[in-house]
Amino acid sequence: MLTDPSRRDVLRQFGALGISGAIGQLYSGSLFAGPGGATGGLERLVAGEVVNRGDGQYEAWRNSMVWHLRKPERYPDTIIRAHSEQDVSSAVKHATDNGLKVSARSSGHNSTGAALRDGGILIDLALLRDVEIDADRKTARIQPALWSEQLVREAGKHGLAFPAAHCPTVALGGYLLGGGAGWNHAHWGSVACYSIKSADVILADGRKVTASADSYPDLYWAVRGVGPGFFGIVTELELQLYPLPQAIYTSMYISPIDNLQTVVAALDKLNQIKDERVEILLLLMHDPQAPENTPPTEAKICMVGVNAFADTEKDAKAMLAPFADSELASASVFRLEDQPSSFAKLYNPENVDTSIGRYAVDNVWTDDPGQALLSLVEHFKKTPSPRTHVLCSYGVKPELREDACFSRIANHYVASYLLWNDAENDGANHAWLKQTNDLLEPFSKGTYINETEATLFPERVKSSFSEDSWKRLAELRKKYDPGKVFHTYIGYS
Ligand SMILES: Cc1cc2nc3c(=O)[nH]c(=O)nc-3n(C[C@H](O)[C@H](O)[C@H](O)COP(=O)(O)OP(=O)(O)OC[C@H]3O[C@@H](n4cnc5c(N)ncnc54)[C@H](O)[C@@H]3O)c2cc1C
């Protein structure tokens, strides 16, 4: 089964750590065809382009709001591409004055296409992607559509870093609002939203307020974890940055999936002793090197990537050494150890597959990743699409804070990323995901809102929050958006 010692295809997948990275090149925005055909009163109020339903360009614009190919059948009346914070404020005020609903989009990576809603105004923030680094204070001021890779690159110029998403083109806006499980986040303060120092928010009346620990603390609490159901639009964020690791090293181990028991037993032990700066990502995947006539059930592999975010080569290698000495390594049929890496390499477009597809994702936080993964093996072998994979992020830092509504996490994270080609296979893939969720349920400590399939399973939005946080969010929604101008979560009203 493991035919090519160069393992190039697998390496490409590992380049940005799995499908998240692989599909990350497929950003929206390039489909914009320009203004064209705008009608109504909004275009007089904003500098940005406005397209209304019925305009010739409307469908191209609508499609470009969601990066994957499974476009939701939801149709805003108007899409505006904001040129400035003032545009956002004017559009929101216009919506409030005219009884219209509003949604926002940063990079359109949300798998449910949460920004696409029926009726009202969709405000596309894609052009709002400025970044300013304050090296002395170790902070960044960013606009919401800034891509993860752009922030990491700019911060890196000042010897600084941030736990940005694993995929280069995921915007910080939606990523941070929902929590943010990114590079080295166990070491950099758990989920990335805890590193938000302040957020500028446009409220339903068009007013801008700054939410921080000292100003609008309830709004600040909500910004840090609310996900795709916020009652405002974030136009700027101040973020805490961290010293850039000077030596990033990587190891990779591949085994047939039938070795999974040994692999997870080894990882359970390694996770106990690993340095906080070591990130372990396990992927169940189809072997891209499997000969074409291999039955799909016999072509599944388990790949483990280990990244050490250290400051010296010596430290990095010491952090990776326990992996090389473990049963993880001895059970592997392929291994590549102690490879020098960098954020530029981890995000390198040449290392990632740029094909696109129909996409769905769901997940659980769990304290028992080994049993959770083992419960999936036979089911995973029968996945309807060879492009689908399951990821387990080991040893996240399960920290919860009173000043953030982010309120569900456990020691590990298991997520299923489904990618397939044809609409006719939607049903089979959705059913497979439902069964996956059912199999993982006994091991679940809650879900992560940024990667739940809310259109198919709306209850998973709620299971991303503690009961107290869910109740408080509803109260704050009433306080800040009494007229229900902003769309709440898909599946909720
Ligand atoms: C390829 C890929 C890789 C990913 N990798 C990771 C990863 O490594 N770690 C991780 O934690 N997650 C990851 N994700 C999940 C990602 O965090 C979520 O999909 C997130 O919602 C994407 O943000 P976005 O700005 O593109 O959202 P969009 O799709 O643009 O917006 C979704 C919703 O978020 C809200 N929203 C977005 N921006 C704003 C704003 N400025 N103000 C108010 N509300 C806003 C709105 O409700 C909007 O409807 C990945 C997703 C993909 C597709």
The ligand as an ORCA input file, in Angstrom:
! r2SCAN-3c Opt
* xyz 0 1
  C      -9.590     25.631      5.025
  C     -10.011     25.957      6.428
  C      -9.066     25.916      7.430
  C      -9.408     26.250      8.744
  N      -8.455     26.186      9.712
  C      -8.800     26.471     10.987
  C      -7.843     26.397     12.036
  O      -6.679     26.085     11.846
  N      -8.263     26.680     13.293
  C      -9.544     27.062     13.560
  O      -9.852     27.327     14.726
  N     -10.456     27.160     12.602
  C     -10.124     26.858     11.319
  N     -11.072     26.933     10.344
  C     -12.445     27.318     10.693
  C     -12.602     28.837     10.664
  O     -12.086     29.368     11.863
  C     -14.078     29.207     10.557
  O     -14.596     28.655      9.376
  C     -14.302     30.715     10.599
  O     -15.675     30.943     10.764
  C     -13.839     31.345      9.307
  O     -13.806     32.737      9.448
  P     -14.250     33.681      8.254
  O     -13.898     35.041      8.679
  O     -13.781     33.181      6.954
  O     -15.828     33.466      8.342
  P     -16.903     33.940      7.262
  O     -17.357     32.727      6.540
  O     -16.442     35.103      6.509
  O     -18.054     34.416      8.226
  C     -18.786     33.486      8.962
  C     -19.595     34.193     10.010
  O     -18.728     34.714     11.016
  C     -19.215     35.960     11.474
  N     -18.239     37.006     11.148
  C     -17.169     36.926     10.335
  N     -16.493     38.081     10.376
  C     -17.154     38.896     11.208
  C     -16.944     40.221     11.672
  N     -15.895     40.931     11.280
  N     -17.834     40.758     12.546
  C     -18.899     40.052     12.969
  N     -19.155     38.800     12.579
  C     -18.272     38.225     11.705
  C     -20.518     36.212     10.766
  O     -21.566     35.708     11.569
  C     -20.384     35.375      9.517
  O     -21.628     34.970      9.018
  C     -10.741     26.607      9.032
  C     -11.699     26.642      8.012
  C     -11.341     26.306      6.726
  C     -12.381     26.311      5.663
*
